[in-house]
Amino acid sequence: MIIVLKPGATEADIEEVSRRVRDFGFKTHLSRGEVRTIIGIIGDDRAKEQLLALQSLACVESVVRILQPFKLASREAHPDNTQFTVNGVPIGGKQIVVMAGPCSVESREQLMEVATKAKAAGASILRGGAFKPRTSPYAFQGLEEEGLRLLAEARKATGLPVVTEVMEPDKVDVVAEHADILQIGARNVQNFSLLKRVAECGKPVLLKRGMSTSIQEWLLSAEYILAGGNPRVILCERGIRTFETATRFTLDLNAVPVVKKLSHLPIVVDPSHGTGSWEYVAAMARAGLAAGADGLLIEVHGKPEEALSDGQQSLKPDKFRHLMEELRPLAQVLGRSL
């Protein structure tokens, strides 16, 4: 349920309505739009009938029940697109954000080369895995904390904010110490203990869609983070598992406009994991932007043929640079910038 305040409602009005809601035993979530302020109400749905009486207050325009199971992530609760910055990089606005880097941090030399060339090509955020969840227990699992230190070193050298995956609740603090955005991978999208923990840390969260996760389930996972007090959530479509075997996954670009309709949260597309093949990354990156994505997550490796993980889907730096050159005029056509 949400309370929509009338245009011109004062800070005193907002505090008075919020106090009354809290007195009923609910939590509140404030959303300020260009014209109206909306107070989201978090609590037991069965007890919210008493809130309807607040419509009698002079500053209240309406009290509306949200039909979607995800409340704070819904358009009703927050009609305007969520926008924020990460170390000066805008997320969710007119500017398209490109996060690029290797699947795994393998060495200082490898990471520095990719970070430097990715920035020169136009990437605004550096991605790289320090902790790597792998299907096989025998596959490379990442450099772990050493990888985090290398990512922090690359950030200092290039100025690029860092996004990297956190896999366990007890690793959130150490990852947050070195990273600017915490990634929740596809395998952990419904690890609710982890979602609650990243909500507490306060850092922006990149929430990847699970390979068998519906859009509603995905947005409910985002709800855990929002309800935990962290409004800076970025959704990432990275492909779902279907019967098709020509690509690693099926990149569900339908999800972009659907999410844009249902939710205010920014959404980026990962064509690297979505296709599993570098040959298709450029085409699906262009398609992702055309569908309305707020950004891209692209794997780049100096020597993908020697990569310890996912080399087959990684672009070489020169191909990444060429892709960025292709995307700039497309962004302009879409009324955006890159």
C-alpha positions in Angstrom: 0.0 0.0 0.0 1.2 3.6 -0.7 0.1 7.0 0.5 0.2 9.6 -2.3 0.5 13.1 -0.9 -0.9 16.2 -2.6 1.4 18.5 -4.6 2.7 21.1 -2.2 2.8 18.8 0.9 5.3 20.2 3.4 8.1 18.4 5.3 5.9 18.7 8.4 3.0 17.0 6.5 5.4 14.2 5.4 6.6 13.6 8.9 3.2 13.7 10.4 1.8 11.1 8.0 4.9 8.9 8.4 4.6 9.1 12.2 1.0 7.9 12.0 2.0 5.0 9.8 4.8 4.0 12.2 2.4 4.3 15.1 0.2 1.6 13.4 3.3 -0.7 13.4 4.5 -0.3 9.8 7.7 0.8 8.3 7.8 3.6 5.7 9.7 4.2 2.5 9.8 7.7 1.1 9.8 8.4 -2.6 10.1 12.0 -3.8 9.0 12.7 -7.3 9.0 16.0 -9.3 5.4 16.8 -8.4 4.3 14.4 -5.6 5.8 12.6 -2.7 4.8 8.9 -2.1 5.1 7.1 1.2 5.5 3.4 0.8 4.2 1.2 3.6 5.9 -2.0 4.6 4.2 -4.5 6.9 1.6 -7.2 7.1 -0.9 -6.8 4.2 -3.8 -8.1 6.4 -3.6 -5.2 8.8 -3.6 -2.3 6.3 -7.3 -1.6 6.2 -6.8 0.9 9.1 -4.5 2.9 6.9 -7.4 3.9 4.6 -8.6 6.3 7.2 -5.5 8.5 6.5 -7.3 9.7 3.4 -9.1 12.1 5.6 -5.9 14.1 6.2 -5.8 17.3 4.2 -2.4 16.6 2.8 -3.2 13.1 1.5 -4.4 12.7 -2.1 -5.1 8.9 -1.9 -4.2 5.7 -0.2 -3.6 3.0 -2.9 -3.2 -0.8 -2.5 -0.3 -2.1 -4.6 -1.4 -5.2 -6.4 2.1 -6.5 -7.3 3.7 -8.7 -4.7 6.9 -6.6 -4.9 5.9 -3.3 -3.3 9.0 -1.0 -3.1 10.3 -2.2 -6.5 7.0 -1.4 -8.2 6.2 1.6 -10.4 3.3 2.5 -8.1 5.6 3.0 -5.2 8.1 5.0 -7.2 6.7 6.4 -10.5 10.0 8.0 -11.5 13.1 6.0 -12.6 15.6 5.5 -9.9 18.8 7.3 -10.6 22.0 7.5 -8.5 25.7 7.8 -9.0 28.6 5.5 -8.1 31.8 7.5 -7.6 30.5 10.1 -10.1 29.2 7.6 -12.6 25.5 8.1 -13.2 23.2 5.0 -13.2 19.7 4.9 -14.5 19.6 8.3 -16.3 20.2 9.3 -19.9 23.8 8.2 -19.9 24.3 4.5 -20.7 26.8 2.8 -18.3 29.2 0.2 -19.6 30.8 -2.2 -17.1 33.7 -4.0 -18.7 36.5 -6.3 -17.6 37.6 -9.9 -17.3 35.4 -12.7 -16.0 38.1 -13.6 -13.4 41.0 -11.5 -12.0 43.9 -13.7 -12.9 47.0 -11.5 -12.3 48.0 -7.9 -11.8 49.3 -7.6 -15.4 46.2 -9.1 -16.9 43.8 -6.8 -14.9 45.8 -3.6 -15.4 46.0 -4.2 -19.1 42.3 -4.8 -19.5 41.3 -2.0 -17.1 43.5 0.6 -18.9 42.2 -0.4 -22.4 38.6 -0.7 -21.3 38.7 2.9 -19.9 40.4 4.2 -23.0 37.6 2.6 -25.1 34.9 4.3 -23.0 34.0 1.9 -20.2 32.9 3.7 -17.0 33.0 0.8 -14.5 35.5 -2.1 -14.2 34.1 -5.5 -13.6 36.1 -8.5 -12.5 35.6 -11.7 -10.4 37.6 -12.3 -7.3 35.4 -15.0 -5.9 34.2 -17.2 -8.8 31.2 -19.6 -8.4 31.8 -22.5 -10.8 29.7 -25.5 -11.8 32.7 -27.8 -11.4 34.7 -27.9 -8.1 37.8 -28.4 -10.2 37.5 -25.2 -12.1 39.4 -22.0 -11.2 37.6 -20.4 -8.2 39.3 -17.0 -8.3 42.1 -15.3 -6.4 39.6 -14.3 -3.6 41.0 -11.6 -1.3 44.1 -11.1 -3.4 41.8 -10.5 -6.4 39.9 -7.9 -4.4 43.2 -6.1 -3.6 44.1 -6.1 -7.3 40.7 -4.6 -8.2 41.2 -1.9 -5.7 44.6 -1.2 -7.2 43.2 -1.0 -10.7 40.5 1.4 -9.5 43.2 3.7 -8.0 45.2 3.5 -11.2 42.3 4.1 -13.6 39.7 5.9 -11.6 37.1 3.3 -12.6 34.6 2.2 -9.9 34.7 -1.6 -9.4 31.9 -4.1 -9.4 32.6 -7.7 -8.2 30.6 -10.6 -6.9 30.0 -11.5 -3.3 28.9 -15.1 -2.7 28.5 -15.5 1.1 27.0 -13.3 3.9 30.2 -13.4 5.9 32.2 -12.1 2.9 30.1 -8.9 2.4 32.3 -6.7 4.6 35.6 -7.6 2.9 34.1 -7.3 -0.6 32.5 -3.9 0.3 35.8 -2.7 1.6 37.4 -3.1 -1.9 34.4 -2.7 -4.3 32.0 0.1 -5.2 29.2 -2.2 -6.4 28.4 -5.6 -5.0 27.2 -8.2 -7.5 24.8 -10.9 -6.6 25.3 -13.6 -9.2 22.6 -15.7 -11.0 23.2 -18.7 -8.6 22.5 -16.5 -5.5 19.5 -14.4 -6.7 17.3 -16.2 -4.2 19.9 -16.5 -1.4 17.8 -14.5 0.9 20.3 -14.3 3.8 22.9 -12.8 1.3 20.3 -10.4 0.0 19.5 -9.1 3.5 23.2 -8.8 4.3 24.0 -6.7 1.2 21.1 -4.5 2.0 22.7 -3.7 5.4 26.1 -2.8 3.9 24.7 0.2 2.0 26.8 -0.3 -1.1 25.0 -0.3 -4.5 24.0 -3.8 -5.6 24.0 -5.4 -9.1 21.4 -8.1 -9.0 21.7 -10.7 -11.7 18.6 -12.6 -12.9 18.8 -16.4 -12.2 19.0 -18.8 -15.1 15.6 -20.2 -14.1 14.1 -17.1 -12.4 10.9 -15.5 -13.5 10.7 -11.7 -13.7 8.4 -11.6 -10.7 10.8 -13.7 -8.6 13.7 -11.5 -9.7 11.9 -8.4 -8.6 10.9 -10.0 -5.3 14.6 -10.6 -4.7 15.2 -6.9 -5.4 12.5 -6.3 -2.8 14.6 -7.9 -0.1 17.3 -5.4 -0.7 15.0 -2.4 -0.9 13.1 -3.5 2.2 16.4 -3.8 4.0 17.0 -0.1 3.5 19.2 -0.1 0.4 17.5 1.7 -2.5 20.5 1.5 -4.9 19.8 -1.7 -6.8 20.7 -2.4 -10.5 19.0 -5.3 -12.2 21.0 -7.4 -14.7 19.5 -9.6 -17.4 22.1 -12.2 -18.2 20.1 -14.9 -20.0 17.8 -17.7 -18.9 17.9 -21.5 -19.5 15.6 -22.7 -22.3 15.6 -25.7 -24.6 17.8 -23.9 -27.1 21.4 -25.1 -27.2 22.9 -22.9 -30.0 23.9 -20.3 -27.3 24.9 -20.8 -23.7 21.7 -19.2 -22.5 18.8 -17.4 -24.1 19.2 -13.6 -23.6 15.7 -12.5 -22.6 15.5 -9.0 -24.0 11.8 -9.1 -23.4 12.7 -8.6 -19.8 14.0 -5.1 -20.4 10.7 -3.4 -21.4 8.7 -5.6 -19.0 10.9 -4.5 -16.1 10.7 -0.9 -17.2 6.9 -1.2 -17.1 6.7 -2.9 -13.7 9.6 -1.3 -11.9 11.6 1.9 -11.5 14.9 0.2 -11.0 17.7 0.6 -13.6 18.4 -2.5 -15.7 21.5 -3.5 -17.6 22.1 -6.4 -20.0 25.0 -8.9 -20.0 25.4 -10.2 -23.6 28.6 -12.1 -22.7 26.9 -14.6 -20.4 23.6 -14.3 -22.3 25.2 -15.8 -25.4 28.3 -17.5 -24.2 30.1 -16.6 -27.5 32.1 -13.5 -28.3 30.8 -13.6 -31.9 27.3 -12.7 -30.7 28.1 -10.2 -28.0 28.2 -7.1 -30.2 24.8 -7.8 -31.9 23.1 -8.5 -28.5 24.7 -5.4 -26.9 23.2 -3.3 -29.7 19.8 -5.1 -29.2 20.0 -4.6 -25.5 20.3 -0.8 -25.8 17.6 -0.7 -28.5 15.3 -2.5 -26.0 15.9 0.2 -23.5 18.6 -1.1 -21.2 20.4 1.5 -19.0 23.7 -0.2 -19.5 25.8 -3.2 -20.5 28.0 -5.7 -18.7 30.7 -7.0 -21.1 33.6 -9.4 -20.5 37.0 -8.2 -21.9 40.2 -10.2 -21.8 43.6 -9.5 -23.3 44.2 -13.1 -24.3 40.8 -14.9 -24.1 42.4 -18.1 -25.5 44.4 -18.3 -22.3 41.6 -17.2 -19.9 41.0 -19.3 -16.8 37.3 -18.8 -17.1 34.8 -17.9 -19.9 37.4 -17.0 -22.5 35.0 -18.1 -25.3 32.6 -15.2 -24.5 35.2 -12.5 -23.8 36.0 -9.7 -26.3 39.6 -8.7 -27.0 40.3 -5.1 -26.2 40.4 -4.0 -29.8 37.0 -5.6 -30.5 35.6 -4.0 -27.4 36.8 -0.6 -28.6 35.2 -1.2 -32.0 31.9 -2.1 -30.2 32.0 1.1 -28.2 32.5 3.1 -31.4 29.4 1.3 -32.9 27.3 2.0 -29.8 27.8 5.7 -29.6 25.7 6.7 -32.6 23.1 4.2 -31.6 22.9 5.8 -28.1 22.4 9.2 -29.8 19.5 7.8 -32.0 17.9 6.5 -28.8 18.2 10.0 -27.2 20.9 8.9 -24.8 24.7 9.2 -24.5 27.6 6.7 -23.9 
